[in-house]
Amino acid sequence: MYQIHKLLLTKEEAKALADDYRSGLSYGDAKKKLLTAFLDHFGPMRAKRAELAKKPAEAEAMLMEGAKKASGIASKTMERVRKAVGLR
């Protein structure tokens, strides 16, 4: 479980958790700390998603703009690939 926590905690927080675990922190309590760290880490993103869900037209426009940019980048990349393999 400590490895998962390291993805969500600072080095100091992860070290403190490891010390607590070695000192007898139960597996169940470690899982609760993981849930808290998860909610803290992803909370802002969840709030942003909830905000966007209230404005589907705006969210759709953002997605379309992103798709347009991605398509342009992909087209350039594929042209380089075709040239590299001798298809152009």
mmCIF file as gemmi writes it, N, C-alpha and C atoms, coordinates in Angstrom:
data_model
loop_
_atom_site.group_PDB
_atom_site.id
_atom_site.type_symbol
_atom_site.label_atom_id
_atom_site.label_alt_id
_atom_site.label_comp_id
_atom_site.label_asym_id
_atom_site.label_entity_id
_atom_site.label_seq_id
_atom_site.pdbx_PDB_ins_code
_atom_site.Cartn_x
_atom_site.Cartn_y
_atom_site.Cartn_z
_atom_site.occupancy
_atom_site.B_iso_or_equiv
_atom_site.pdbx_formal_charge
_atom_site.auth_seq_id
_atom_site.auth_asym_id
_atom_site.pdbx_PDB_model_num
ATOM 1 N N . MET Axp A 1 ? 0.829 -1.193 0 1 0 ? 1 A 1
ATOM 2 C CA . MET Axp A 1 ? 0 0 0 1 0 ? 1 A 1
ATOM 3 C C . MET Axp A 1 ? 0.866 1.247 0 1 0 ? 1 A 1
ATOM 4 N N . TYR Axp A 2 ? 2.021 1.189 0.616 1 0 ? 2 A 1
ATOM 5 C CA . TYR Axp A 2 ? 2.899 2.353 0.711 1 0 ? 2 A 1
ATOM 6 C C . TYR Axp A 2 ? 3.232 2.888 -0.672 1 0 ? 2 A 1
ATOM 7 N N . GLN Axp A 3 ? 3.403 2.027 -1.656 1 0 ? 3 A 1
ATOM 8 C CA . GLN Axp A 3 ? 3.743 2.473 -3.001 1 0 ? 3 A 1
ATOM 9 C C . GLN Axp A 3 ? 2.631 3.34 -3.593 1 0 ? 3 A 1
ATOM 10 N N . ILE Axp A 4 ? 1.398 2.982 -3.352 1 0 ? 4 A 1
ATOM 11 C CA . ILE Axp A 4 ? 0.273 3.769 -3.861 1 0 ? 4 A 1
ATOM 12 C C . ILE Axp A 4 ? 0.258 5.144 -3.192 1 0 ? 4 A 1
ATOM 13 N N . HIS Axp A 5 ? 0.493 5.154 -1.901 1 0 ? 5 A 1
ATOM 14 C CA . HIS Axp A 5 ? 0.508 6.422 -1.184 1 0 ? 5 A 1
ATOM 15 C C . HIS Axp A 5 ? 1.571 7.36 -1.739 1 0 ? 5 A 1
ATOM 16 N N . LYS Axp A 6 ? 2.71 6.82 -2.15 1 0 ? 6 A 1
ATOM 17 C CA . LYS Axp A 6 ? 3.789 7.67 -2.649 1 0 ? 6 A 1
ATOM 18 C C . LYS Axp A 6 ? 3.372 8.442 -3.895 1 0 ? 6 A 1
ATOM 19 N N . LEU Axp A 7 ? 2.39 7.943 -4.617 1 0 ? 7 A 1
ATOM 20 C CA . LEU Axp A 7 ? 1.9 8.65 -5.795 1 0 ? 7 A 1
ATOM 21 C C . LEU Axp A 7 ? 1.061 9.873 -5.428 1 0 ? 7 A 1
ATOM 22 N N . LEU Axp A 8 ? 0.497 9.859 -4.237 1 0 ? 8 A 1
ATOM 23 C CA . LEU Axp A 8 ? -0.437 10.908 -3.839 1 0 ? 8 A 1
ATOM 24 C C . LEU Axp A 8 ? 0.081 11.822 -2.737 1 0 ? 8 A 1
ATOM 25 N N . LEU Axp A 9 ? 1.17 11.428 -2.086 1 0 ? 9 A 1
ATOM 26 C CA . LEU Axp A 9 ? 1.676 12.189 -0.949 1 0 ? 9 A 1
ATOM 27 C C . LEU Axp A 9 ? 3.027 12.817 -1.272 1 0 ? 9 A 1
ATOM 28 N N . THR Axp A 10 ? 3.372 13.846 -0.515 1 0 ? 10 A 1
ATOM 29 C CA . THR Axp A 10 ? 4.721 14.396 -0.629 1 0 ? 10 A 1
ATOM 30 C C . THR Axp A 10 ? 5.687 13.392 -0.016 1 0 ? 10 A 1
ATOM 31 N N . LYS Axp A 11 ? 6.971 13.587 -0.246 1 0 ? 11 A 1
ATOM 32 C CA . LYS Axp A 11 ? 7.967 12.668 0.321 1 0 ? 11 A 1
ATOM 33 C C . LYS Axp A 11 ? 7.88 12.632 1.844 1 0 ? 11 A 1
ATOM 34 N N . GLU Axp A 12 ? 7.682 13.794 2.433 1 0 ? 12 A 1
ATOM 35 C CA . GLU Axp A 12 ? 7.6 13.865 3.891 1 0 ? 12 A 1
ATOM 36 C C . GLU Axp A 12 ? 6.37 13.123 4.411 1 0 ? 12 A 1
ATOM 37 N N . GLU Axp A 13 ? 5.243 13.321 3.732 1 0 ? 13 A 1
ATOM 38 C CA . GLU Axp A 13 ? 4.012 12.637 4.147 1 0 ? 13 A 1
ATOM 39 C C . GLU Axp A 13 ? 4.145 11.131 3.962 1 0 ? 13 A 1
ATOM 40 N N . ALA Axp A 14 ? 4.76 10.707 2.876 1 0 ? 14 A 1
ATOM 41 C CA . ALA Axp A 14 ? 4.942 9.272 2.622 1 0 ? 14 A 1
ATOM 42 C C . ALA Axp A 14 ? 5.862 8.66 3.665 1 0 ? 14 A 1
ATOM 43 N N . LYS Axp A 15 ? 6.923 9.376 4.035 1 0 ? 15 A 1
ATOM 44 C CA . LYS Axp A 15 ? 7.838 8.868 5.055 1 0 ? 15 A 1
ATOM 45 C C . LYS Axp A 15 ? 7.126 8.76 6.401 1 0 ? 15 A 1
ATOM 46 N N . ALA Axp A 16 ? 6.332 9.774 6.741 1 0 ? 16 A 1
ATOM 47 C CA . ALA Axp A 16 ? 5.59 9.746 8.001 1 0 ? 16 A 1
ATOM 48 C C . ALA Axp A 16 ? 4.617 8.57 8.018 1 0 ? 16 A 1
ATOM 49 N N . LEU Axp A 17 ? 3.967 8.317 6.896 1 0 ? 17 A 1
ATOM 50 C CA . LEU Axp A 17 ? 3.043 7.182 6.829 1 0 ? 17 A 1
ATOM 51 C C . LEU Axp A 17 ? 3.796 5.87 7.005 1 0 ? 17 A 1
ATOM 52 N N . ALA Axp A 18 ? 4.941 5.744 6.346 1 0 ? 18 A 1
ATOM 53 C CA . ALA Axp A 18 ? 5.737 4.522 6.475 1 0 ? 18 A 1
ATOM 54 C C . ALA Axp A 18 ? 6.161 4.317 7.925 1 0 ? 18 A 1
ATOM 55 N N . ASP Axp A 19 ? 6.564 5.393 8.584 1 0 ? 19 A 1
ATOM 56 C CA . ASP Axp A 19 ? 6.95 5.297 9.996 1 0 ? 19 A 1
ATOM 57 C C . ASP Axp A 19 ? 5.759 4.872 10.849 1 0 ? 19 A 1
ATOM 58 N N . ASP Axp A 20 ? 4.588 5.46 10.582 1 0 ? 20 A 1
ATOM 59 C CA . ASP Axp A 20 ? 3.376 5.081 11.316 1 0 ? 20 A 1
ATOM 60 C C . ASP Axp A 20 ? 3.05 3.6 11.106 1 0 ? 20 A 1
ATOM 61 N N . TYR Axp A 21 ? 3.197 3.142 9.88 1 0 ? 21 A 1
ATOM 62 C CA . TYR Axp A 21 ? 2.874 1.751 9.547 1 0 ? 21 A 1
ATOM 63 C C . TYR Axp A 21 ? 3.814 0.804 10.288 1 0 ? 21 A 1
ATOM 64 N N . ARG Axp A 22 ? 5.093 1.163 10.309 1 0 ? 22 A 1
ATOM 65 C CA . ARG Axp A 22 ? 6.07 0.33 11.03 1 0 ? 22 A 1
ATOM 66 C C . ARG Axp A 22 ? 5.812 0.355 12.534 1 0 ? 22 A 1
ATOM 67 N N . SER Axp A 23 ? 5.195 1.434 13.015 1 0 ? 23 A 1
ATOM 68 C CA . SER Axp A 23 ? 4.915 1.579 14.443 1 0 ? 23 A 1
ATOM 69 C C . SER Axp A 23 ? 3.593 0.94 14.846 1 0 ? 23 A 1
ATOM 70 N N . GLY Axp A 24 ? 2.919 0.305 13.896 1 0 ? 24 A 1
ATOM 71 C CA . GLY Axp A 24 ? 1.711 -0.416 14.257 1 0 ? 24 A 1
ATOM 72 C C . GLY Axp A 24 ? 0.424 0.091 13.643 1 0 ? 24 A 1
ATOM 73 N N . LEU Axp A 25 ? 0.504 1.03 12.715 1 0 ? 25 A 1
ATOM 74 C CA . LEU Axp A 25 ? -0.704 1.501 12.033 1 0 ? 25 A 1
ATOM 75 C C . LEU Axp A 25 ? -1.366 0.312 11.347 1 0 ? 25 A 1
ATOM 76 N N . SER Axp A 26 ? -2.654 0.136 11.574 1 0 ? 26 A 1
ATOM 77 C CA . SER Axp A 26 ? -3.344 -1.015 10.989 1 0 ? 26 A 1
ATOM 78 C C . SER Axp A 26 ? -3.55 -0.821 9.49 1 0 ? 26 A 1
ATOM 79 N N . TYR Axp A 27 ? -3.743 -1.936 8.8 1 0 ? 27 A 1
ATOM 80 C CA . TYR Axp A 27 ? -3.973 -1.9 7.365 1 0 ? 27 A 1
ATOM 81 C C . TYR Axp A 27 ? -5.231 -1.093 7.055 1 0 ? 27 A 1
ATOM 82 N N . GLY Axp A 28 ? -6.266 -1.267 7.867 1 0 ? 28 A 1
ATOM 83 C CA . GLY Axp A 28 ? -7.516 -0.529 7.666 1 0 ? 28 A 1
ATOM 84 C C . GLY Axp A 28 ? -7.316 0.973 7.797 1 0 ? 28 A 1
ATOM 85 N N . ASP Axp A 29 ? -6.53 1.392 8.787 1 0 ? 29 A 1
ATOM 86 C CA . ASP Axp A 29 ? -6.253 2.822 8.952 1 0 ? 29 A 1
ATOM 87 C C . ASP Axp A 29 ? -5.408 3.354 7.796 1 0 ? 29 A 1
ATOM 88 N N . ALA Axp A 30 ? -4.495 2.533 7.302 1 0 ? 30 A 1
ATOM 89 C CA . ALA Axp A 30 ? -3.688 2.939 6.148 1 0 ? 30 A 1
ATOM 90 C C . ALA Axp A 30 ? -4.59 3.137 4.927 1 0 ? 30 A 1
ATOM 91 N N . LYS Axp A 31 ? -5.579 2.275 4.769 1 0 ? 31 A 1
ATOM 92 C CA . LYS Axp A 31 ? -6.523 2.42 3.651 1 0 ? 31 A 1
ATOM 93 C C . LYS Axp A 31 ? -7.332 3.697 3.79 1 0 ? 31 A 1
ATOM 94 N N . LYS Axp A 32 ? -7.714 4.047 5.009 1 0 ? 32 A 1
ATOM 95 C CA . LYS Axp A 32 ? -8.445 5.295 5.231 1 0 ? 32 A 1
ATOM 96 C C . LYS Axp A 32 ? -7.584 6.497 4.864 1 0 ? 32 A 1
ATOM 97 N N . LYS Axp A 33 ? -6.294 6.421 5.206 1 0 ? 33 A 1
ATOM 98 C CA . LYS Axp A 33 ? -5.383 7.508 4.834 1 0 ? 33 A 1
ATOM 99 C C . LYS Axp A 33 ? -5.241 7.58 3.311 1 0 ? 33 A 1
ATOM 100 N N . LEU Axp A 34 ? -5.241 6.429 2.661 1 0 ? 34 A 1
ATOM 101 C CA . LEU Axp A 34 ? -5.17 6.409 1.203 1 0 ? 34 A 1
ATOM 102 C C . LEU Axp A 34 ? -6.411 7.078 0.613 1 0 ? 34 A 1
ATOM 103 N N . LEU Axp A 35 ? -7.582 6.778 1.135 1 0 ? 35 A 1
ATOM 104 C CA . LEU Axp A 35 ? -8.808 7.397 0.64 1 0 ? 35 A 1
ATOM 105 C C . LEU Axp A 35 ? -8.754 8.914 0.822 1 0 ? 35 A 1
ATOM 106 N N . THR Axp A 36 ? -8.303 9.358 1.982 1 0 ? 36 A 1
ATOM 107 C CA . THR Axp A 36 ? -8.193 10.794 2.23 1 0 ? 36 A 1
ATOM 108 C C . THR Axp A 36 ? -7.226 11.441 1.244 1 0 ? 36 A 1
ATOM 109 N N . ALA Axp A 37 ? -6.075 10.797 1.026 1 0 ? 37 A 1
ATOM 110 C CA . ALA Axp A 37 ? -5.083 11.338 0.082 1 0 ? 37 A 1
ATOM 111 C C . ALA Axp A 37 ? -5.654 11.373 -1.328 1 0 ? 37 A 1
ATOM 112 N N . PHE Axp A 38 ? -6.382 10.322 -1.703 1 0 ? 38 A 1
ATOM 113 C CA . PHE Axp A 38 ? -7.002 10.244 -3.029 1 0 ? 38 A 1
ATOM 114 C C . PHE Axp A 38 ? -8.003 11.373 -3.219 1 0 ? 38 A 1
ATOM 115 N N . LEU Axp A 39 ? -8.879 11.56 -2.245 1 0 ? 39 A 1
ATOM 116 C CA . LEU Axp A 39 ? -9.893 12.609 -2.342 1 0 ? 39 A 1
ATOM 117 C C . LEU Axp A 39 ? -9.263 13.997 -2.378 1 0 ? 39 A 1
ATOM 118 N N . ASP Axp A 40 ? -8.214 14.196 -1.585 1 0 ? 40 A 1
ATOM 119 C CA . ASP Axp A 40 ? -7.518 15.489 -1.597 1 0 ? 40 A 1
ATOM 120 C C . ASP Axp A 40 ? -6.85 15.735 -2.947 1 0 ? 40 A 1
ATOM 121 N N . HIS Axp A 41 ? -6.231 14.71 -3.497 1 0 ? 41 A 1
ATOM 122 C CA . HIS Axp A 41 ? -5.497 14.849 -4.759 1 0 ? 41 A 1
ATOM 123 C C . HIS Axp A 41 ? -6.43 15.093 -5.94 1 0 ? 41 A 1
ATOM 124 N N . PHE Axp A 42 ? -7.499 14.307 -6.013 1 0 ? 42 A 1
ATOM 125 C CA . PHE Axp A 42 ? -8.392 14.393 -7.164 1 0 ? 42 A 1
ATOM 126 C C . PHE Axp A 42 ? -9.601 15.296 -6.938 1 0 ? 42 A 1
ATOM 127 N N . GLY Axp A 43 ? -9.755 15.859 -5.759 1 0 ? 43 A 1
ATOM 128 C CA . GLY Axp A 43 ? -10.891 16.719 -5.453 1 0 ? 43 A 1
ATOM 129 C C . GLY Axp A 43 ? -11.063 17.889 -6.413 1 0 ? 43 A 1
ATOM 130 N N . PRO Axp A 44 ? -9.997 18.652 -6.689 1 0 ? 44 A 1
ATOM 131 C CA . PRO Axp A 44 ? -10.146 19.78 -7.616 1 0 ? 44 A 1
ATOM 132 C C . PRO Axp A 44 ? -10.585 19.33 -9.017 1 0 ? 44 A 1
ATOM 133 N N . MET Axp A 45 ? -10.089 18.196 -9.461 1 0 ? 45 A 1
ATOM 134 C CA . MET Axp A 45 ? -10.472 17.704 -10.79 1 0 ? 45 A 1
ATOM 135 C C . MET Axp A 45 ? -11.934 17.258 -10.813 1 0 ? 45 A 1
ATOM 136 N N . ARG Axp A 46 ? -12.364 16.652 -9.721 1 0 ? 46 A 1
ATOM 137 C CA . ARG Axp A 46 ? -13.761 16.238 -9.628 1 0 ? 46 A 1
ATOM 138 C C . ARG Axp A 46 ? -14.675 17.454 -9.6 1 0 ? 46 A 1
ATOM 139 N N . ALA Axp A 47 ? -14.253 18.5 -8.905 1 0 ? 47 A 1
ATOM 140 C CA . ALA Axp A 47 ? -15.05 19.73 -8.847 1 0 ? 47 A 1
ATOM 141 C C . ALA Axp A 47 ? -15.133 20.365 -10.241 1 0 ? 47 A 1
ATOM 142 N N . LYS Axp A 48 ? -14.025 20.371 -10.972 1 0 ? 48 A 1
ATOM 143 C CA . LYS Axp A 48 ? -14.019 20.927 -12.321 1 0 ? 48 A 1
ATOM 144 C C . LYS Axp A 48 ? -14.938 20.132 -13.233 1 0 ? 48 A 1
ATOM 145 N N . ARG Axp A 49 ? -14.912 18.802 -13.1 1 0 ? 49 A 1
ATOM 146 C CA . ARG Axp A 49 ? -15.778 17.957 -13.912 1 0 ? 49 A 1
ATOM 147 C C . ARG Axp A 49 ? -17.242 18.245 -13.602 1 0 ? 49 A 1
ATOM 148 N N . ALA Axp A 50 ? -17.563 18.392 -12.323 1 0 ? 50 A 1
ATOM 149 C CA . ALA Axp A 50 ? -18.945 18.688 -11.931 1 0 ? 50 A 1
ATOM 150 C C . ALA Axp A 50 ? -19.377 20.04 -12.498 1 0 ? 50 A 1
ATOM 151 N N . GLU Axp A 51 ? -18.457 20.998 -12.493 1 0 ? 51 A 1
ATOM 152 C CA . GLU Axp A 51 ? -18.741 22.322 -13.045 1 0 ? 51 A 1
ATOM 153 C C . GLU Axp A 51 ? -19.019 22.221 -14.548 1 0 ? 51 A 1
ATOM 154 N N . LEU Axp A 52 ? -18.185 21.465 -15.25 1 0 ? 52 A 1
ATOM 155 C CA . LEU Axp A 52 ? -18.368 21.308 -16.697 1 0 ? 52 A 1
ATOM 156 C C . LEU Axp A 52 ? -19.647 20.532 -17.033 1 0 ? 52 A 1
ATOM 157 N N . ALA Axp A 53 ? -20.033 19.606 -16.159 1 0 ? 53 A 1
ATOM 158 C CA . ALA Axp A 53 ? -21.244 18.824 -16.397 1 0 ? 53 A 1
ATOM 159 C C . ALA Axp A 53 ? -22.487 19.72 -16.389 1 0 ? 53 A 1
ATOM 160 N N . LYS Axp A 54 ? -22.397 20.852 -15.702 1 0 ? 54 A 1
ATOM 161 C CA . LYS Axp A 54 ? -23.512 21.791 -15.662 1 0 ? 54 A 1
ATOM 162 C C . LYS Axp A 54 ? -23.612 22.617 -16.936 1 0 ? 54 A 1
ATOM 163 N N . LYS Axp A 55 ? -22.533 22.605 -17.736 1 0 ? 55 A 1
ATOM 164 C CA . LYS Axp A 55 ? -22.477 23.39 -18.973 1 0 ? 55 A 1
ATOM 165 C C . LYS Axp A 55 ? -22.079 22.491 -20.138 1 0 ? 55 A 1
ATOM 166 N N . PRO Axp A 56 ? -22.967 21.591 -20.549 1 0 ? 56 A 1
ATOM 167 C CA . PRO Axp A 56 ? -22.584 20.623 -21.584 1 0 ? 56 A 1
ATOM 168 C C . PRO Axp A 56 ? -22.18 21.256 -22.911 1 0 ? 56 A 1
ATOM 169 N N . ALA Axp A 57 ? -22.784 22.344 -23.302 1 0 ? 57 A 1
ATOM 170 C CA . ALA Axp A 57 ? -22.434 22.981 -24.576 1 0 ? 57 A 1
ATOM 171 C C . ALA Axp A 57 ? -21.004 23.526 -24.52 1 0 ? 57 A 1
ATOM 172 N N . GLU Axp A 58 ? -20.659 24.137 -23.401 1 0 ? 58 A 1
ATOM 173 C CA . GLU Axp A 58 ? -19.302 24.664 -23.232 1 0 ? 58 A 1
ATOM 174 C C . GLU Axp A 58 ? -18.279 23.525 -23.21 1 0 ? 58 A 1
ATOM 175 N N . ALA Axp A 59 ? -18.628 22.447 -22.518 1 0 ? 59 A 1
ATOM 176 C CA . ALA Axp A 59 ? -17.731 21.29 -22.463 1 0 ? 59 A 1
ATOM 177 C C . ALA Axp A 59 ? -17.547 20.689 -23.855 1 0 ? 59 A 1
ATOM 178 N N . GLU Axp A 60 ? -18.626 20.597 -24.603 1 0 ? 60 A 1
ATOM 179 C CA . GLU Axp A 60 ? -18.553 20.053 -25.965 1 0 ? 60 A 1
ATOM 180 C C . GLU Axp A 60 ? -17.671 20.934 -26.848 1 0 ? 60 A 1
ATOM 181 N N . ALA Axp A 61 ? -17.783 22.248 -26.703 1 0 ? 61 A 1
ATOM 182 C CA . ALA Axp A 61 ? -16.954 23.171 -27.479 1 0 ? 61 A 1
ATOM 183 C C . ALA Axp A 61 ? -15.475 22.993 -27.133 1 0 ? 61 A 1
ATOM 184 N N . MET Axp A 62 ? -15.184 22.812 -25.864 1 0 ? 62 A 1
ATOM 185 C CA . MET Axp A 62 ? -13.803 22.589 -25.438 1 0 ? 62 A 1
ATOM 186 C C . MET Axp A 62 ? -13.263 21.286 -26.023 1 0 ? 62 A 1
ATOM 187 N N . LEU Axp A 63 ? -14.084 20.249 -25.995 1 0 ? 63 A 1
ATOM 188 C CA . LEU Axp A 63 ? -13.667 18.957 -26.556 1 0 ? 63 A 1
ATOM 189 C C . LEU Axp A 63 ? -13.43 19.057 -28.055 1 0 ? 63 A 1
ATOM 190 N N . MET Axp A 64 ? -14.288 19.768 -28.742 1 0 ? 64 A 1
ATOM 191 C CA . MET Axp A 64 ? -14.127 19.925 -30.189 1 0 ? 64 A 1
ATOM 192 C C . MET Axp A 64 ? -12.854 20.704 -30.52 1 0 ? 64 A 1
ATOM 193 N N . GLU Axp A 65 ? -12.566 21.737 -29.751 1 0 ? 65 A 1
ATOM 194 C CA . GLU Axp A 65 ? -11.343 22.513 -29.961 1 0 ? 65 A 1
ATOM 195 C C . GLU Axp A 65 ? -10.112 21.636 -29.718 1 0 ? 65 A 1
ATOM 196 N N . GLY Axp A 66 ? -10.158 20.835 -28.67 1 0 ? 66 A 1
ATOM 197 C CA . GLY Axp A 66 ? -9.053 19.921 -28.387 1 0 ? 66 A 1
ATOM 198 C C . GLY Axp A 66 ? -8.878 18.891 -29.487 1 0 ? 66 A 1
ATOM 199 N N . ALA Axp A 67 ? -9.983 18.372 -30.008 1 0 ? 67 A 1
ATOM 200 C CA . ALA Axp A 67 ? -9.921 17.394 -31.093 1 0 ? 67 A 1
ATOM 201 C C . ALA Axp A 67 ? -9.322 18.018 -32.339 1 0 ? 67 A 1
ATOM 202 N N . LYS Axp A 68 ? -9.664 19.268 -32.595 1 0 ? 68 A 1
ATOM 203 C CA . LYS Axp A 68 ? -9.133 19.975 -33.766 1 0 ? 68 A 1
ATOM 204 C C . LYS Axp A 68 ? -7.616 20.125 -33.651 1 0 ? 68 A 1
ATOM 205 N N . LYS Axp A 69 ? -7.144 20.523 -32.468 1 0 ? 69 A 1
ATOM 206 C CA . LYS Axp A 69 ? -5.71 20.669 -32.252 1 0 ? 69 A 1
ATOM 207 C C . LYS Axp A 69 ? -5.004 19.318 -32.38 1 0 ? 69 A 1
ATOM 208 N N . ALA Axp A 70 ? -5.587 18.287 -31.772 1 0 ? 70 A 1
ATOM 209 C CA . ALA Axp A 70 ? -4.98 16.957 -31.816 1 0 ? 70 A 1
ATOM 210 C C . ALA Axp A 70 ? -4.916 16.427 -33.242 1 0 ? 70 A 1
ATOM 211 N N . SER Axp A 71 ? -5.944 16.683 -34.018 1 0 ? 71 A 1
ATOM 212 C CA . SER Axp A 71 ? -5.973 16.236 -35.4 1 0 ? 71 A 1
ATOM 213 C C . SER Axp A 71 ? -4.863 16.89 -36.21 1 0 ? 71 A 1
ATOM 214 N N . GLY Axp A 72 ? -4.635 18.168 -35.981 1 0 ? 72 A 1
ATOM 215 C CA . GLY Axp A 72 ? -3.563 18.874 -36.688 1 0 ? 72 A 1
ATOM 216 C C . GLY Axp A 72 ? -2.197 18.298 -36.353 1 0 ? 72 A 1
ATOM 217 N N . ILE Axp A 73 ? -1.977 18.037 -35.085 1 0 ? 73 A 1
ATOM 218 C CA . ILE Axp A 73 ? -0.706 17.45 -34.657 1 0 ? 73 A 1
ATOM 219 C C . ILE Axp A 73 ? -0.548 16.046 -35.225 1 0 ? 73 A 1
ATOM 220 N N . ALA Axp A 74 ? -1.608 15.25 -35.172 1 0 ? 74 A 1
ATOM 221 C CA . ALA Axp A 74 ? -1.553 13.88 -35.688 1 0 ? 74 A 1
ATOM 222 C C . ALA Axp A 74 ? -1.292 13.863 -37.189 1 0 ? 74 A 1
ATOM 223 N N . SER Axp A 75 ? -1.895 14.791 -37.917 1 0 ? 75 A 1
ATOM 224 C CA . SER Axp A 75 ? -1.68 14.849 -39.367 1 0 ? 75 A 1
ATOM 225 C C . SER Axp A 75 ? -0.214 15.108 -39.696 1 0 ? 75 A 1
ATOM 226 N N . LYS Axp A 76 ? 0.399 16.038 -38.982 1 0 ? 76 A 1
ATOM 227 C CA . LYS Axp A 76 ? 1.814 16.33 -39.204 1 0 ? 76 A 1
ATOM 228 C C . LYS Axp A 76 ? 2.674 15.115 -38.867 1 0 ? 76 A 1
ATOM 229 N N . THR Axp A 77 ? 2.354 14.464 -37.78 1 0 ? 77 A 1
ATOM 230 C CA . THR Axp A 77 ? 3.115 13.277 -37.385 1 0 ? 77 A 1
ATOM 231 C C . THR Axp A 77 ? 2.975 12.176 -38.419 1 0 ? 77 A 1
ATOM 232 N N . MET Axp A 78 ? 1.751 11.935 -38.869 1 0 ? 78 A 1
ATOM 233 C CA . MET Axp A 78 ? 1.535 10.875 -39.861 1 0 ? 78 A 1
ATOM 234 C C . MET Axp A 78 ? 2.233 11.195 -41.178 1 0 ? 78 A 1
ATOM 235 N N . GLU Axp A 79 ? 2.315 12.451 -41.548 1 0 ? 79 A 1
ATOM 236 C CA . GLU Axp A 79 ? 3.037 12.827 -42.768 1 0 ? 79 A 1
ATOM 237 C C . GLU Axp A 79 ? 4.524 12.493 -42.616 1 0 ? 79 A 1
ATOM 238 N N . ARG Axp A 80 ? 5.066 12.775 -41.456 1 0 ? 80 A 1
ATOM 239 C CA . ARG Axp A 80 ? 6.472 12.422 -41.206 1 0 ? 80 A 1
ATOM 240 C C . ARG Axp A 80 ? 6.67 10.912 -41.235 1 0 ? 80 A 1
ATOM 241 N N . VAL Axp A 81 ? 5.736 10.172 -40.693 1 0 ? 81 A 1
ATOM 242 C CA . VAL Axp A 81 ? 5.805 8.7 -40.706 1 0 ? 81 A 1
ATOM 243 C C . VAL Axp A 81 ? 5.766 8.185 -42.144 1 0 ? 81 A 1
ATOM 244 N N . ARG Axp A 82 ? 4.835 8.693 -42.924 1 0 ? 82 A 1
ATOM 245 C CA . ARG Axp A 82 ? 4.719 8.244 -44.328 1 0 ? 82 A 1
ATOM 246 C C . ARG Axp A 82 ? 5.998 8.513 -45.106 1 0 ? 82 A 1
ATOM 247 N N . LYS Axp A 83 ? 6.601 9.674 -44.881 1 0 ? 83 A 1
ATOM 248 C CA . LYS Axp A 83 ? 7.868 9.996 -45.54 1 0 ? 83 A 1
ATOM 249 C C . LYS Axp A 83 ? 8.988 9.051 -45.063 1 0 ? 83 A 1
ATOM 250 N N . ALA Axp A 84 ? 8.997 8.769 -43.774 1 0 ? 84 A 1
ATOM 251 C CA . ALA Axp A 84 ? 10.04 7.926 -43.2 1 0 ? 84 A 1
ATOM 252 C C . ALA Axp A 84 ? 9.988 6.494 -43.73 1 0 ? 84 A 1
ATOM 253 N N . VAL Axp A 85 ? 8.773 5.992 -43.985 1 0 ? 85 A 1
ATOM 254 C CA . VAL Axp A 85 ? 8.64 4.608 -44.472 1 0 ? 85 A 1
ATOM 255 C C . VAL Axp A 85 ? 8.552 4.542 -45.996 1 0 ? 85 A 1
ATOM 256 N N . GLY Axp A 86 ? 8.679 5.686 -46.654 1 0 ? 86 A 1
ATOM 257 C CA . GLY Axp A 86 ? 8.725 5.692 -48.103 1 0 ? 86 A 1
ATOM 258 C C . GLY Axp A 86 ? 7.38 5.676 -48.796 1 0 ? 86 A 1
ATOM 259 N N . LEU Axp A 87 ? 6.33 6.064 -48.11 1 0 ? 87 A 1
ATOM 260 C CA . LEU Axp A 87 ? 5.005 6.121 -48.737 1 0 ? 87 A 1
ATOM 261 C C . LEU Axp A 87 ? 4.747 7.467 -49.387 1 0 ? 87 A 1
ATOM 262 N N . ARG Axp A 88 ? 5.637 8.412 -49.253 1 0 ? 88 A 1
ATOM 263 C CA . ARG Axp A 88 ? 5.494 9.732 -49.856 1 0 ? 88 A 1
ATOM 264 C C . ARG Axp A 88 ? 6.803 10.135 -50.49 1 0 ? 88 A 1
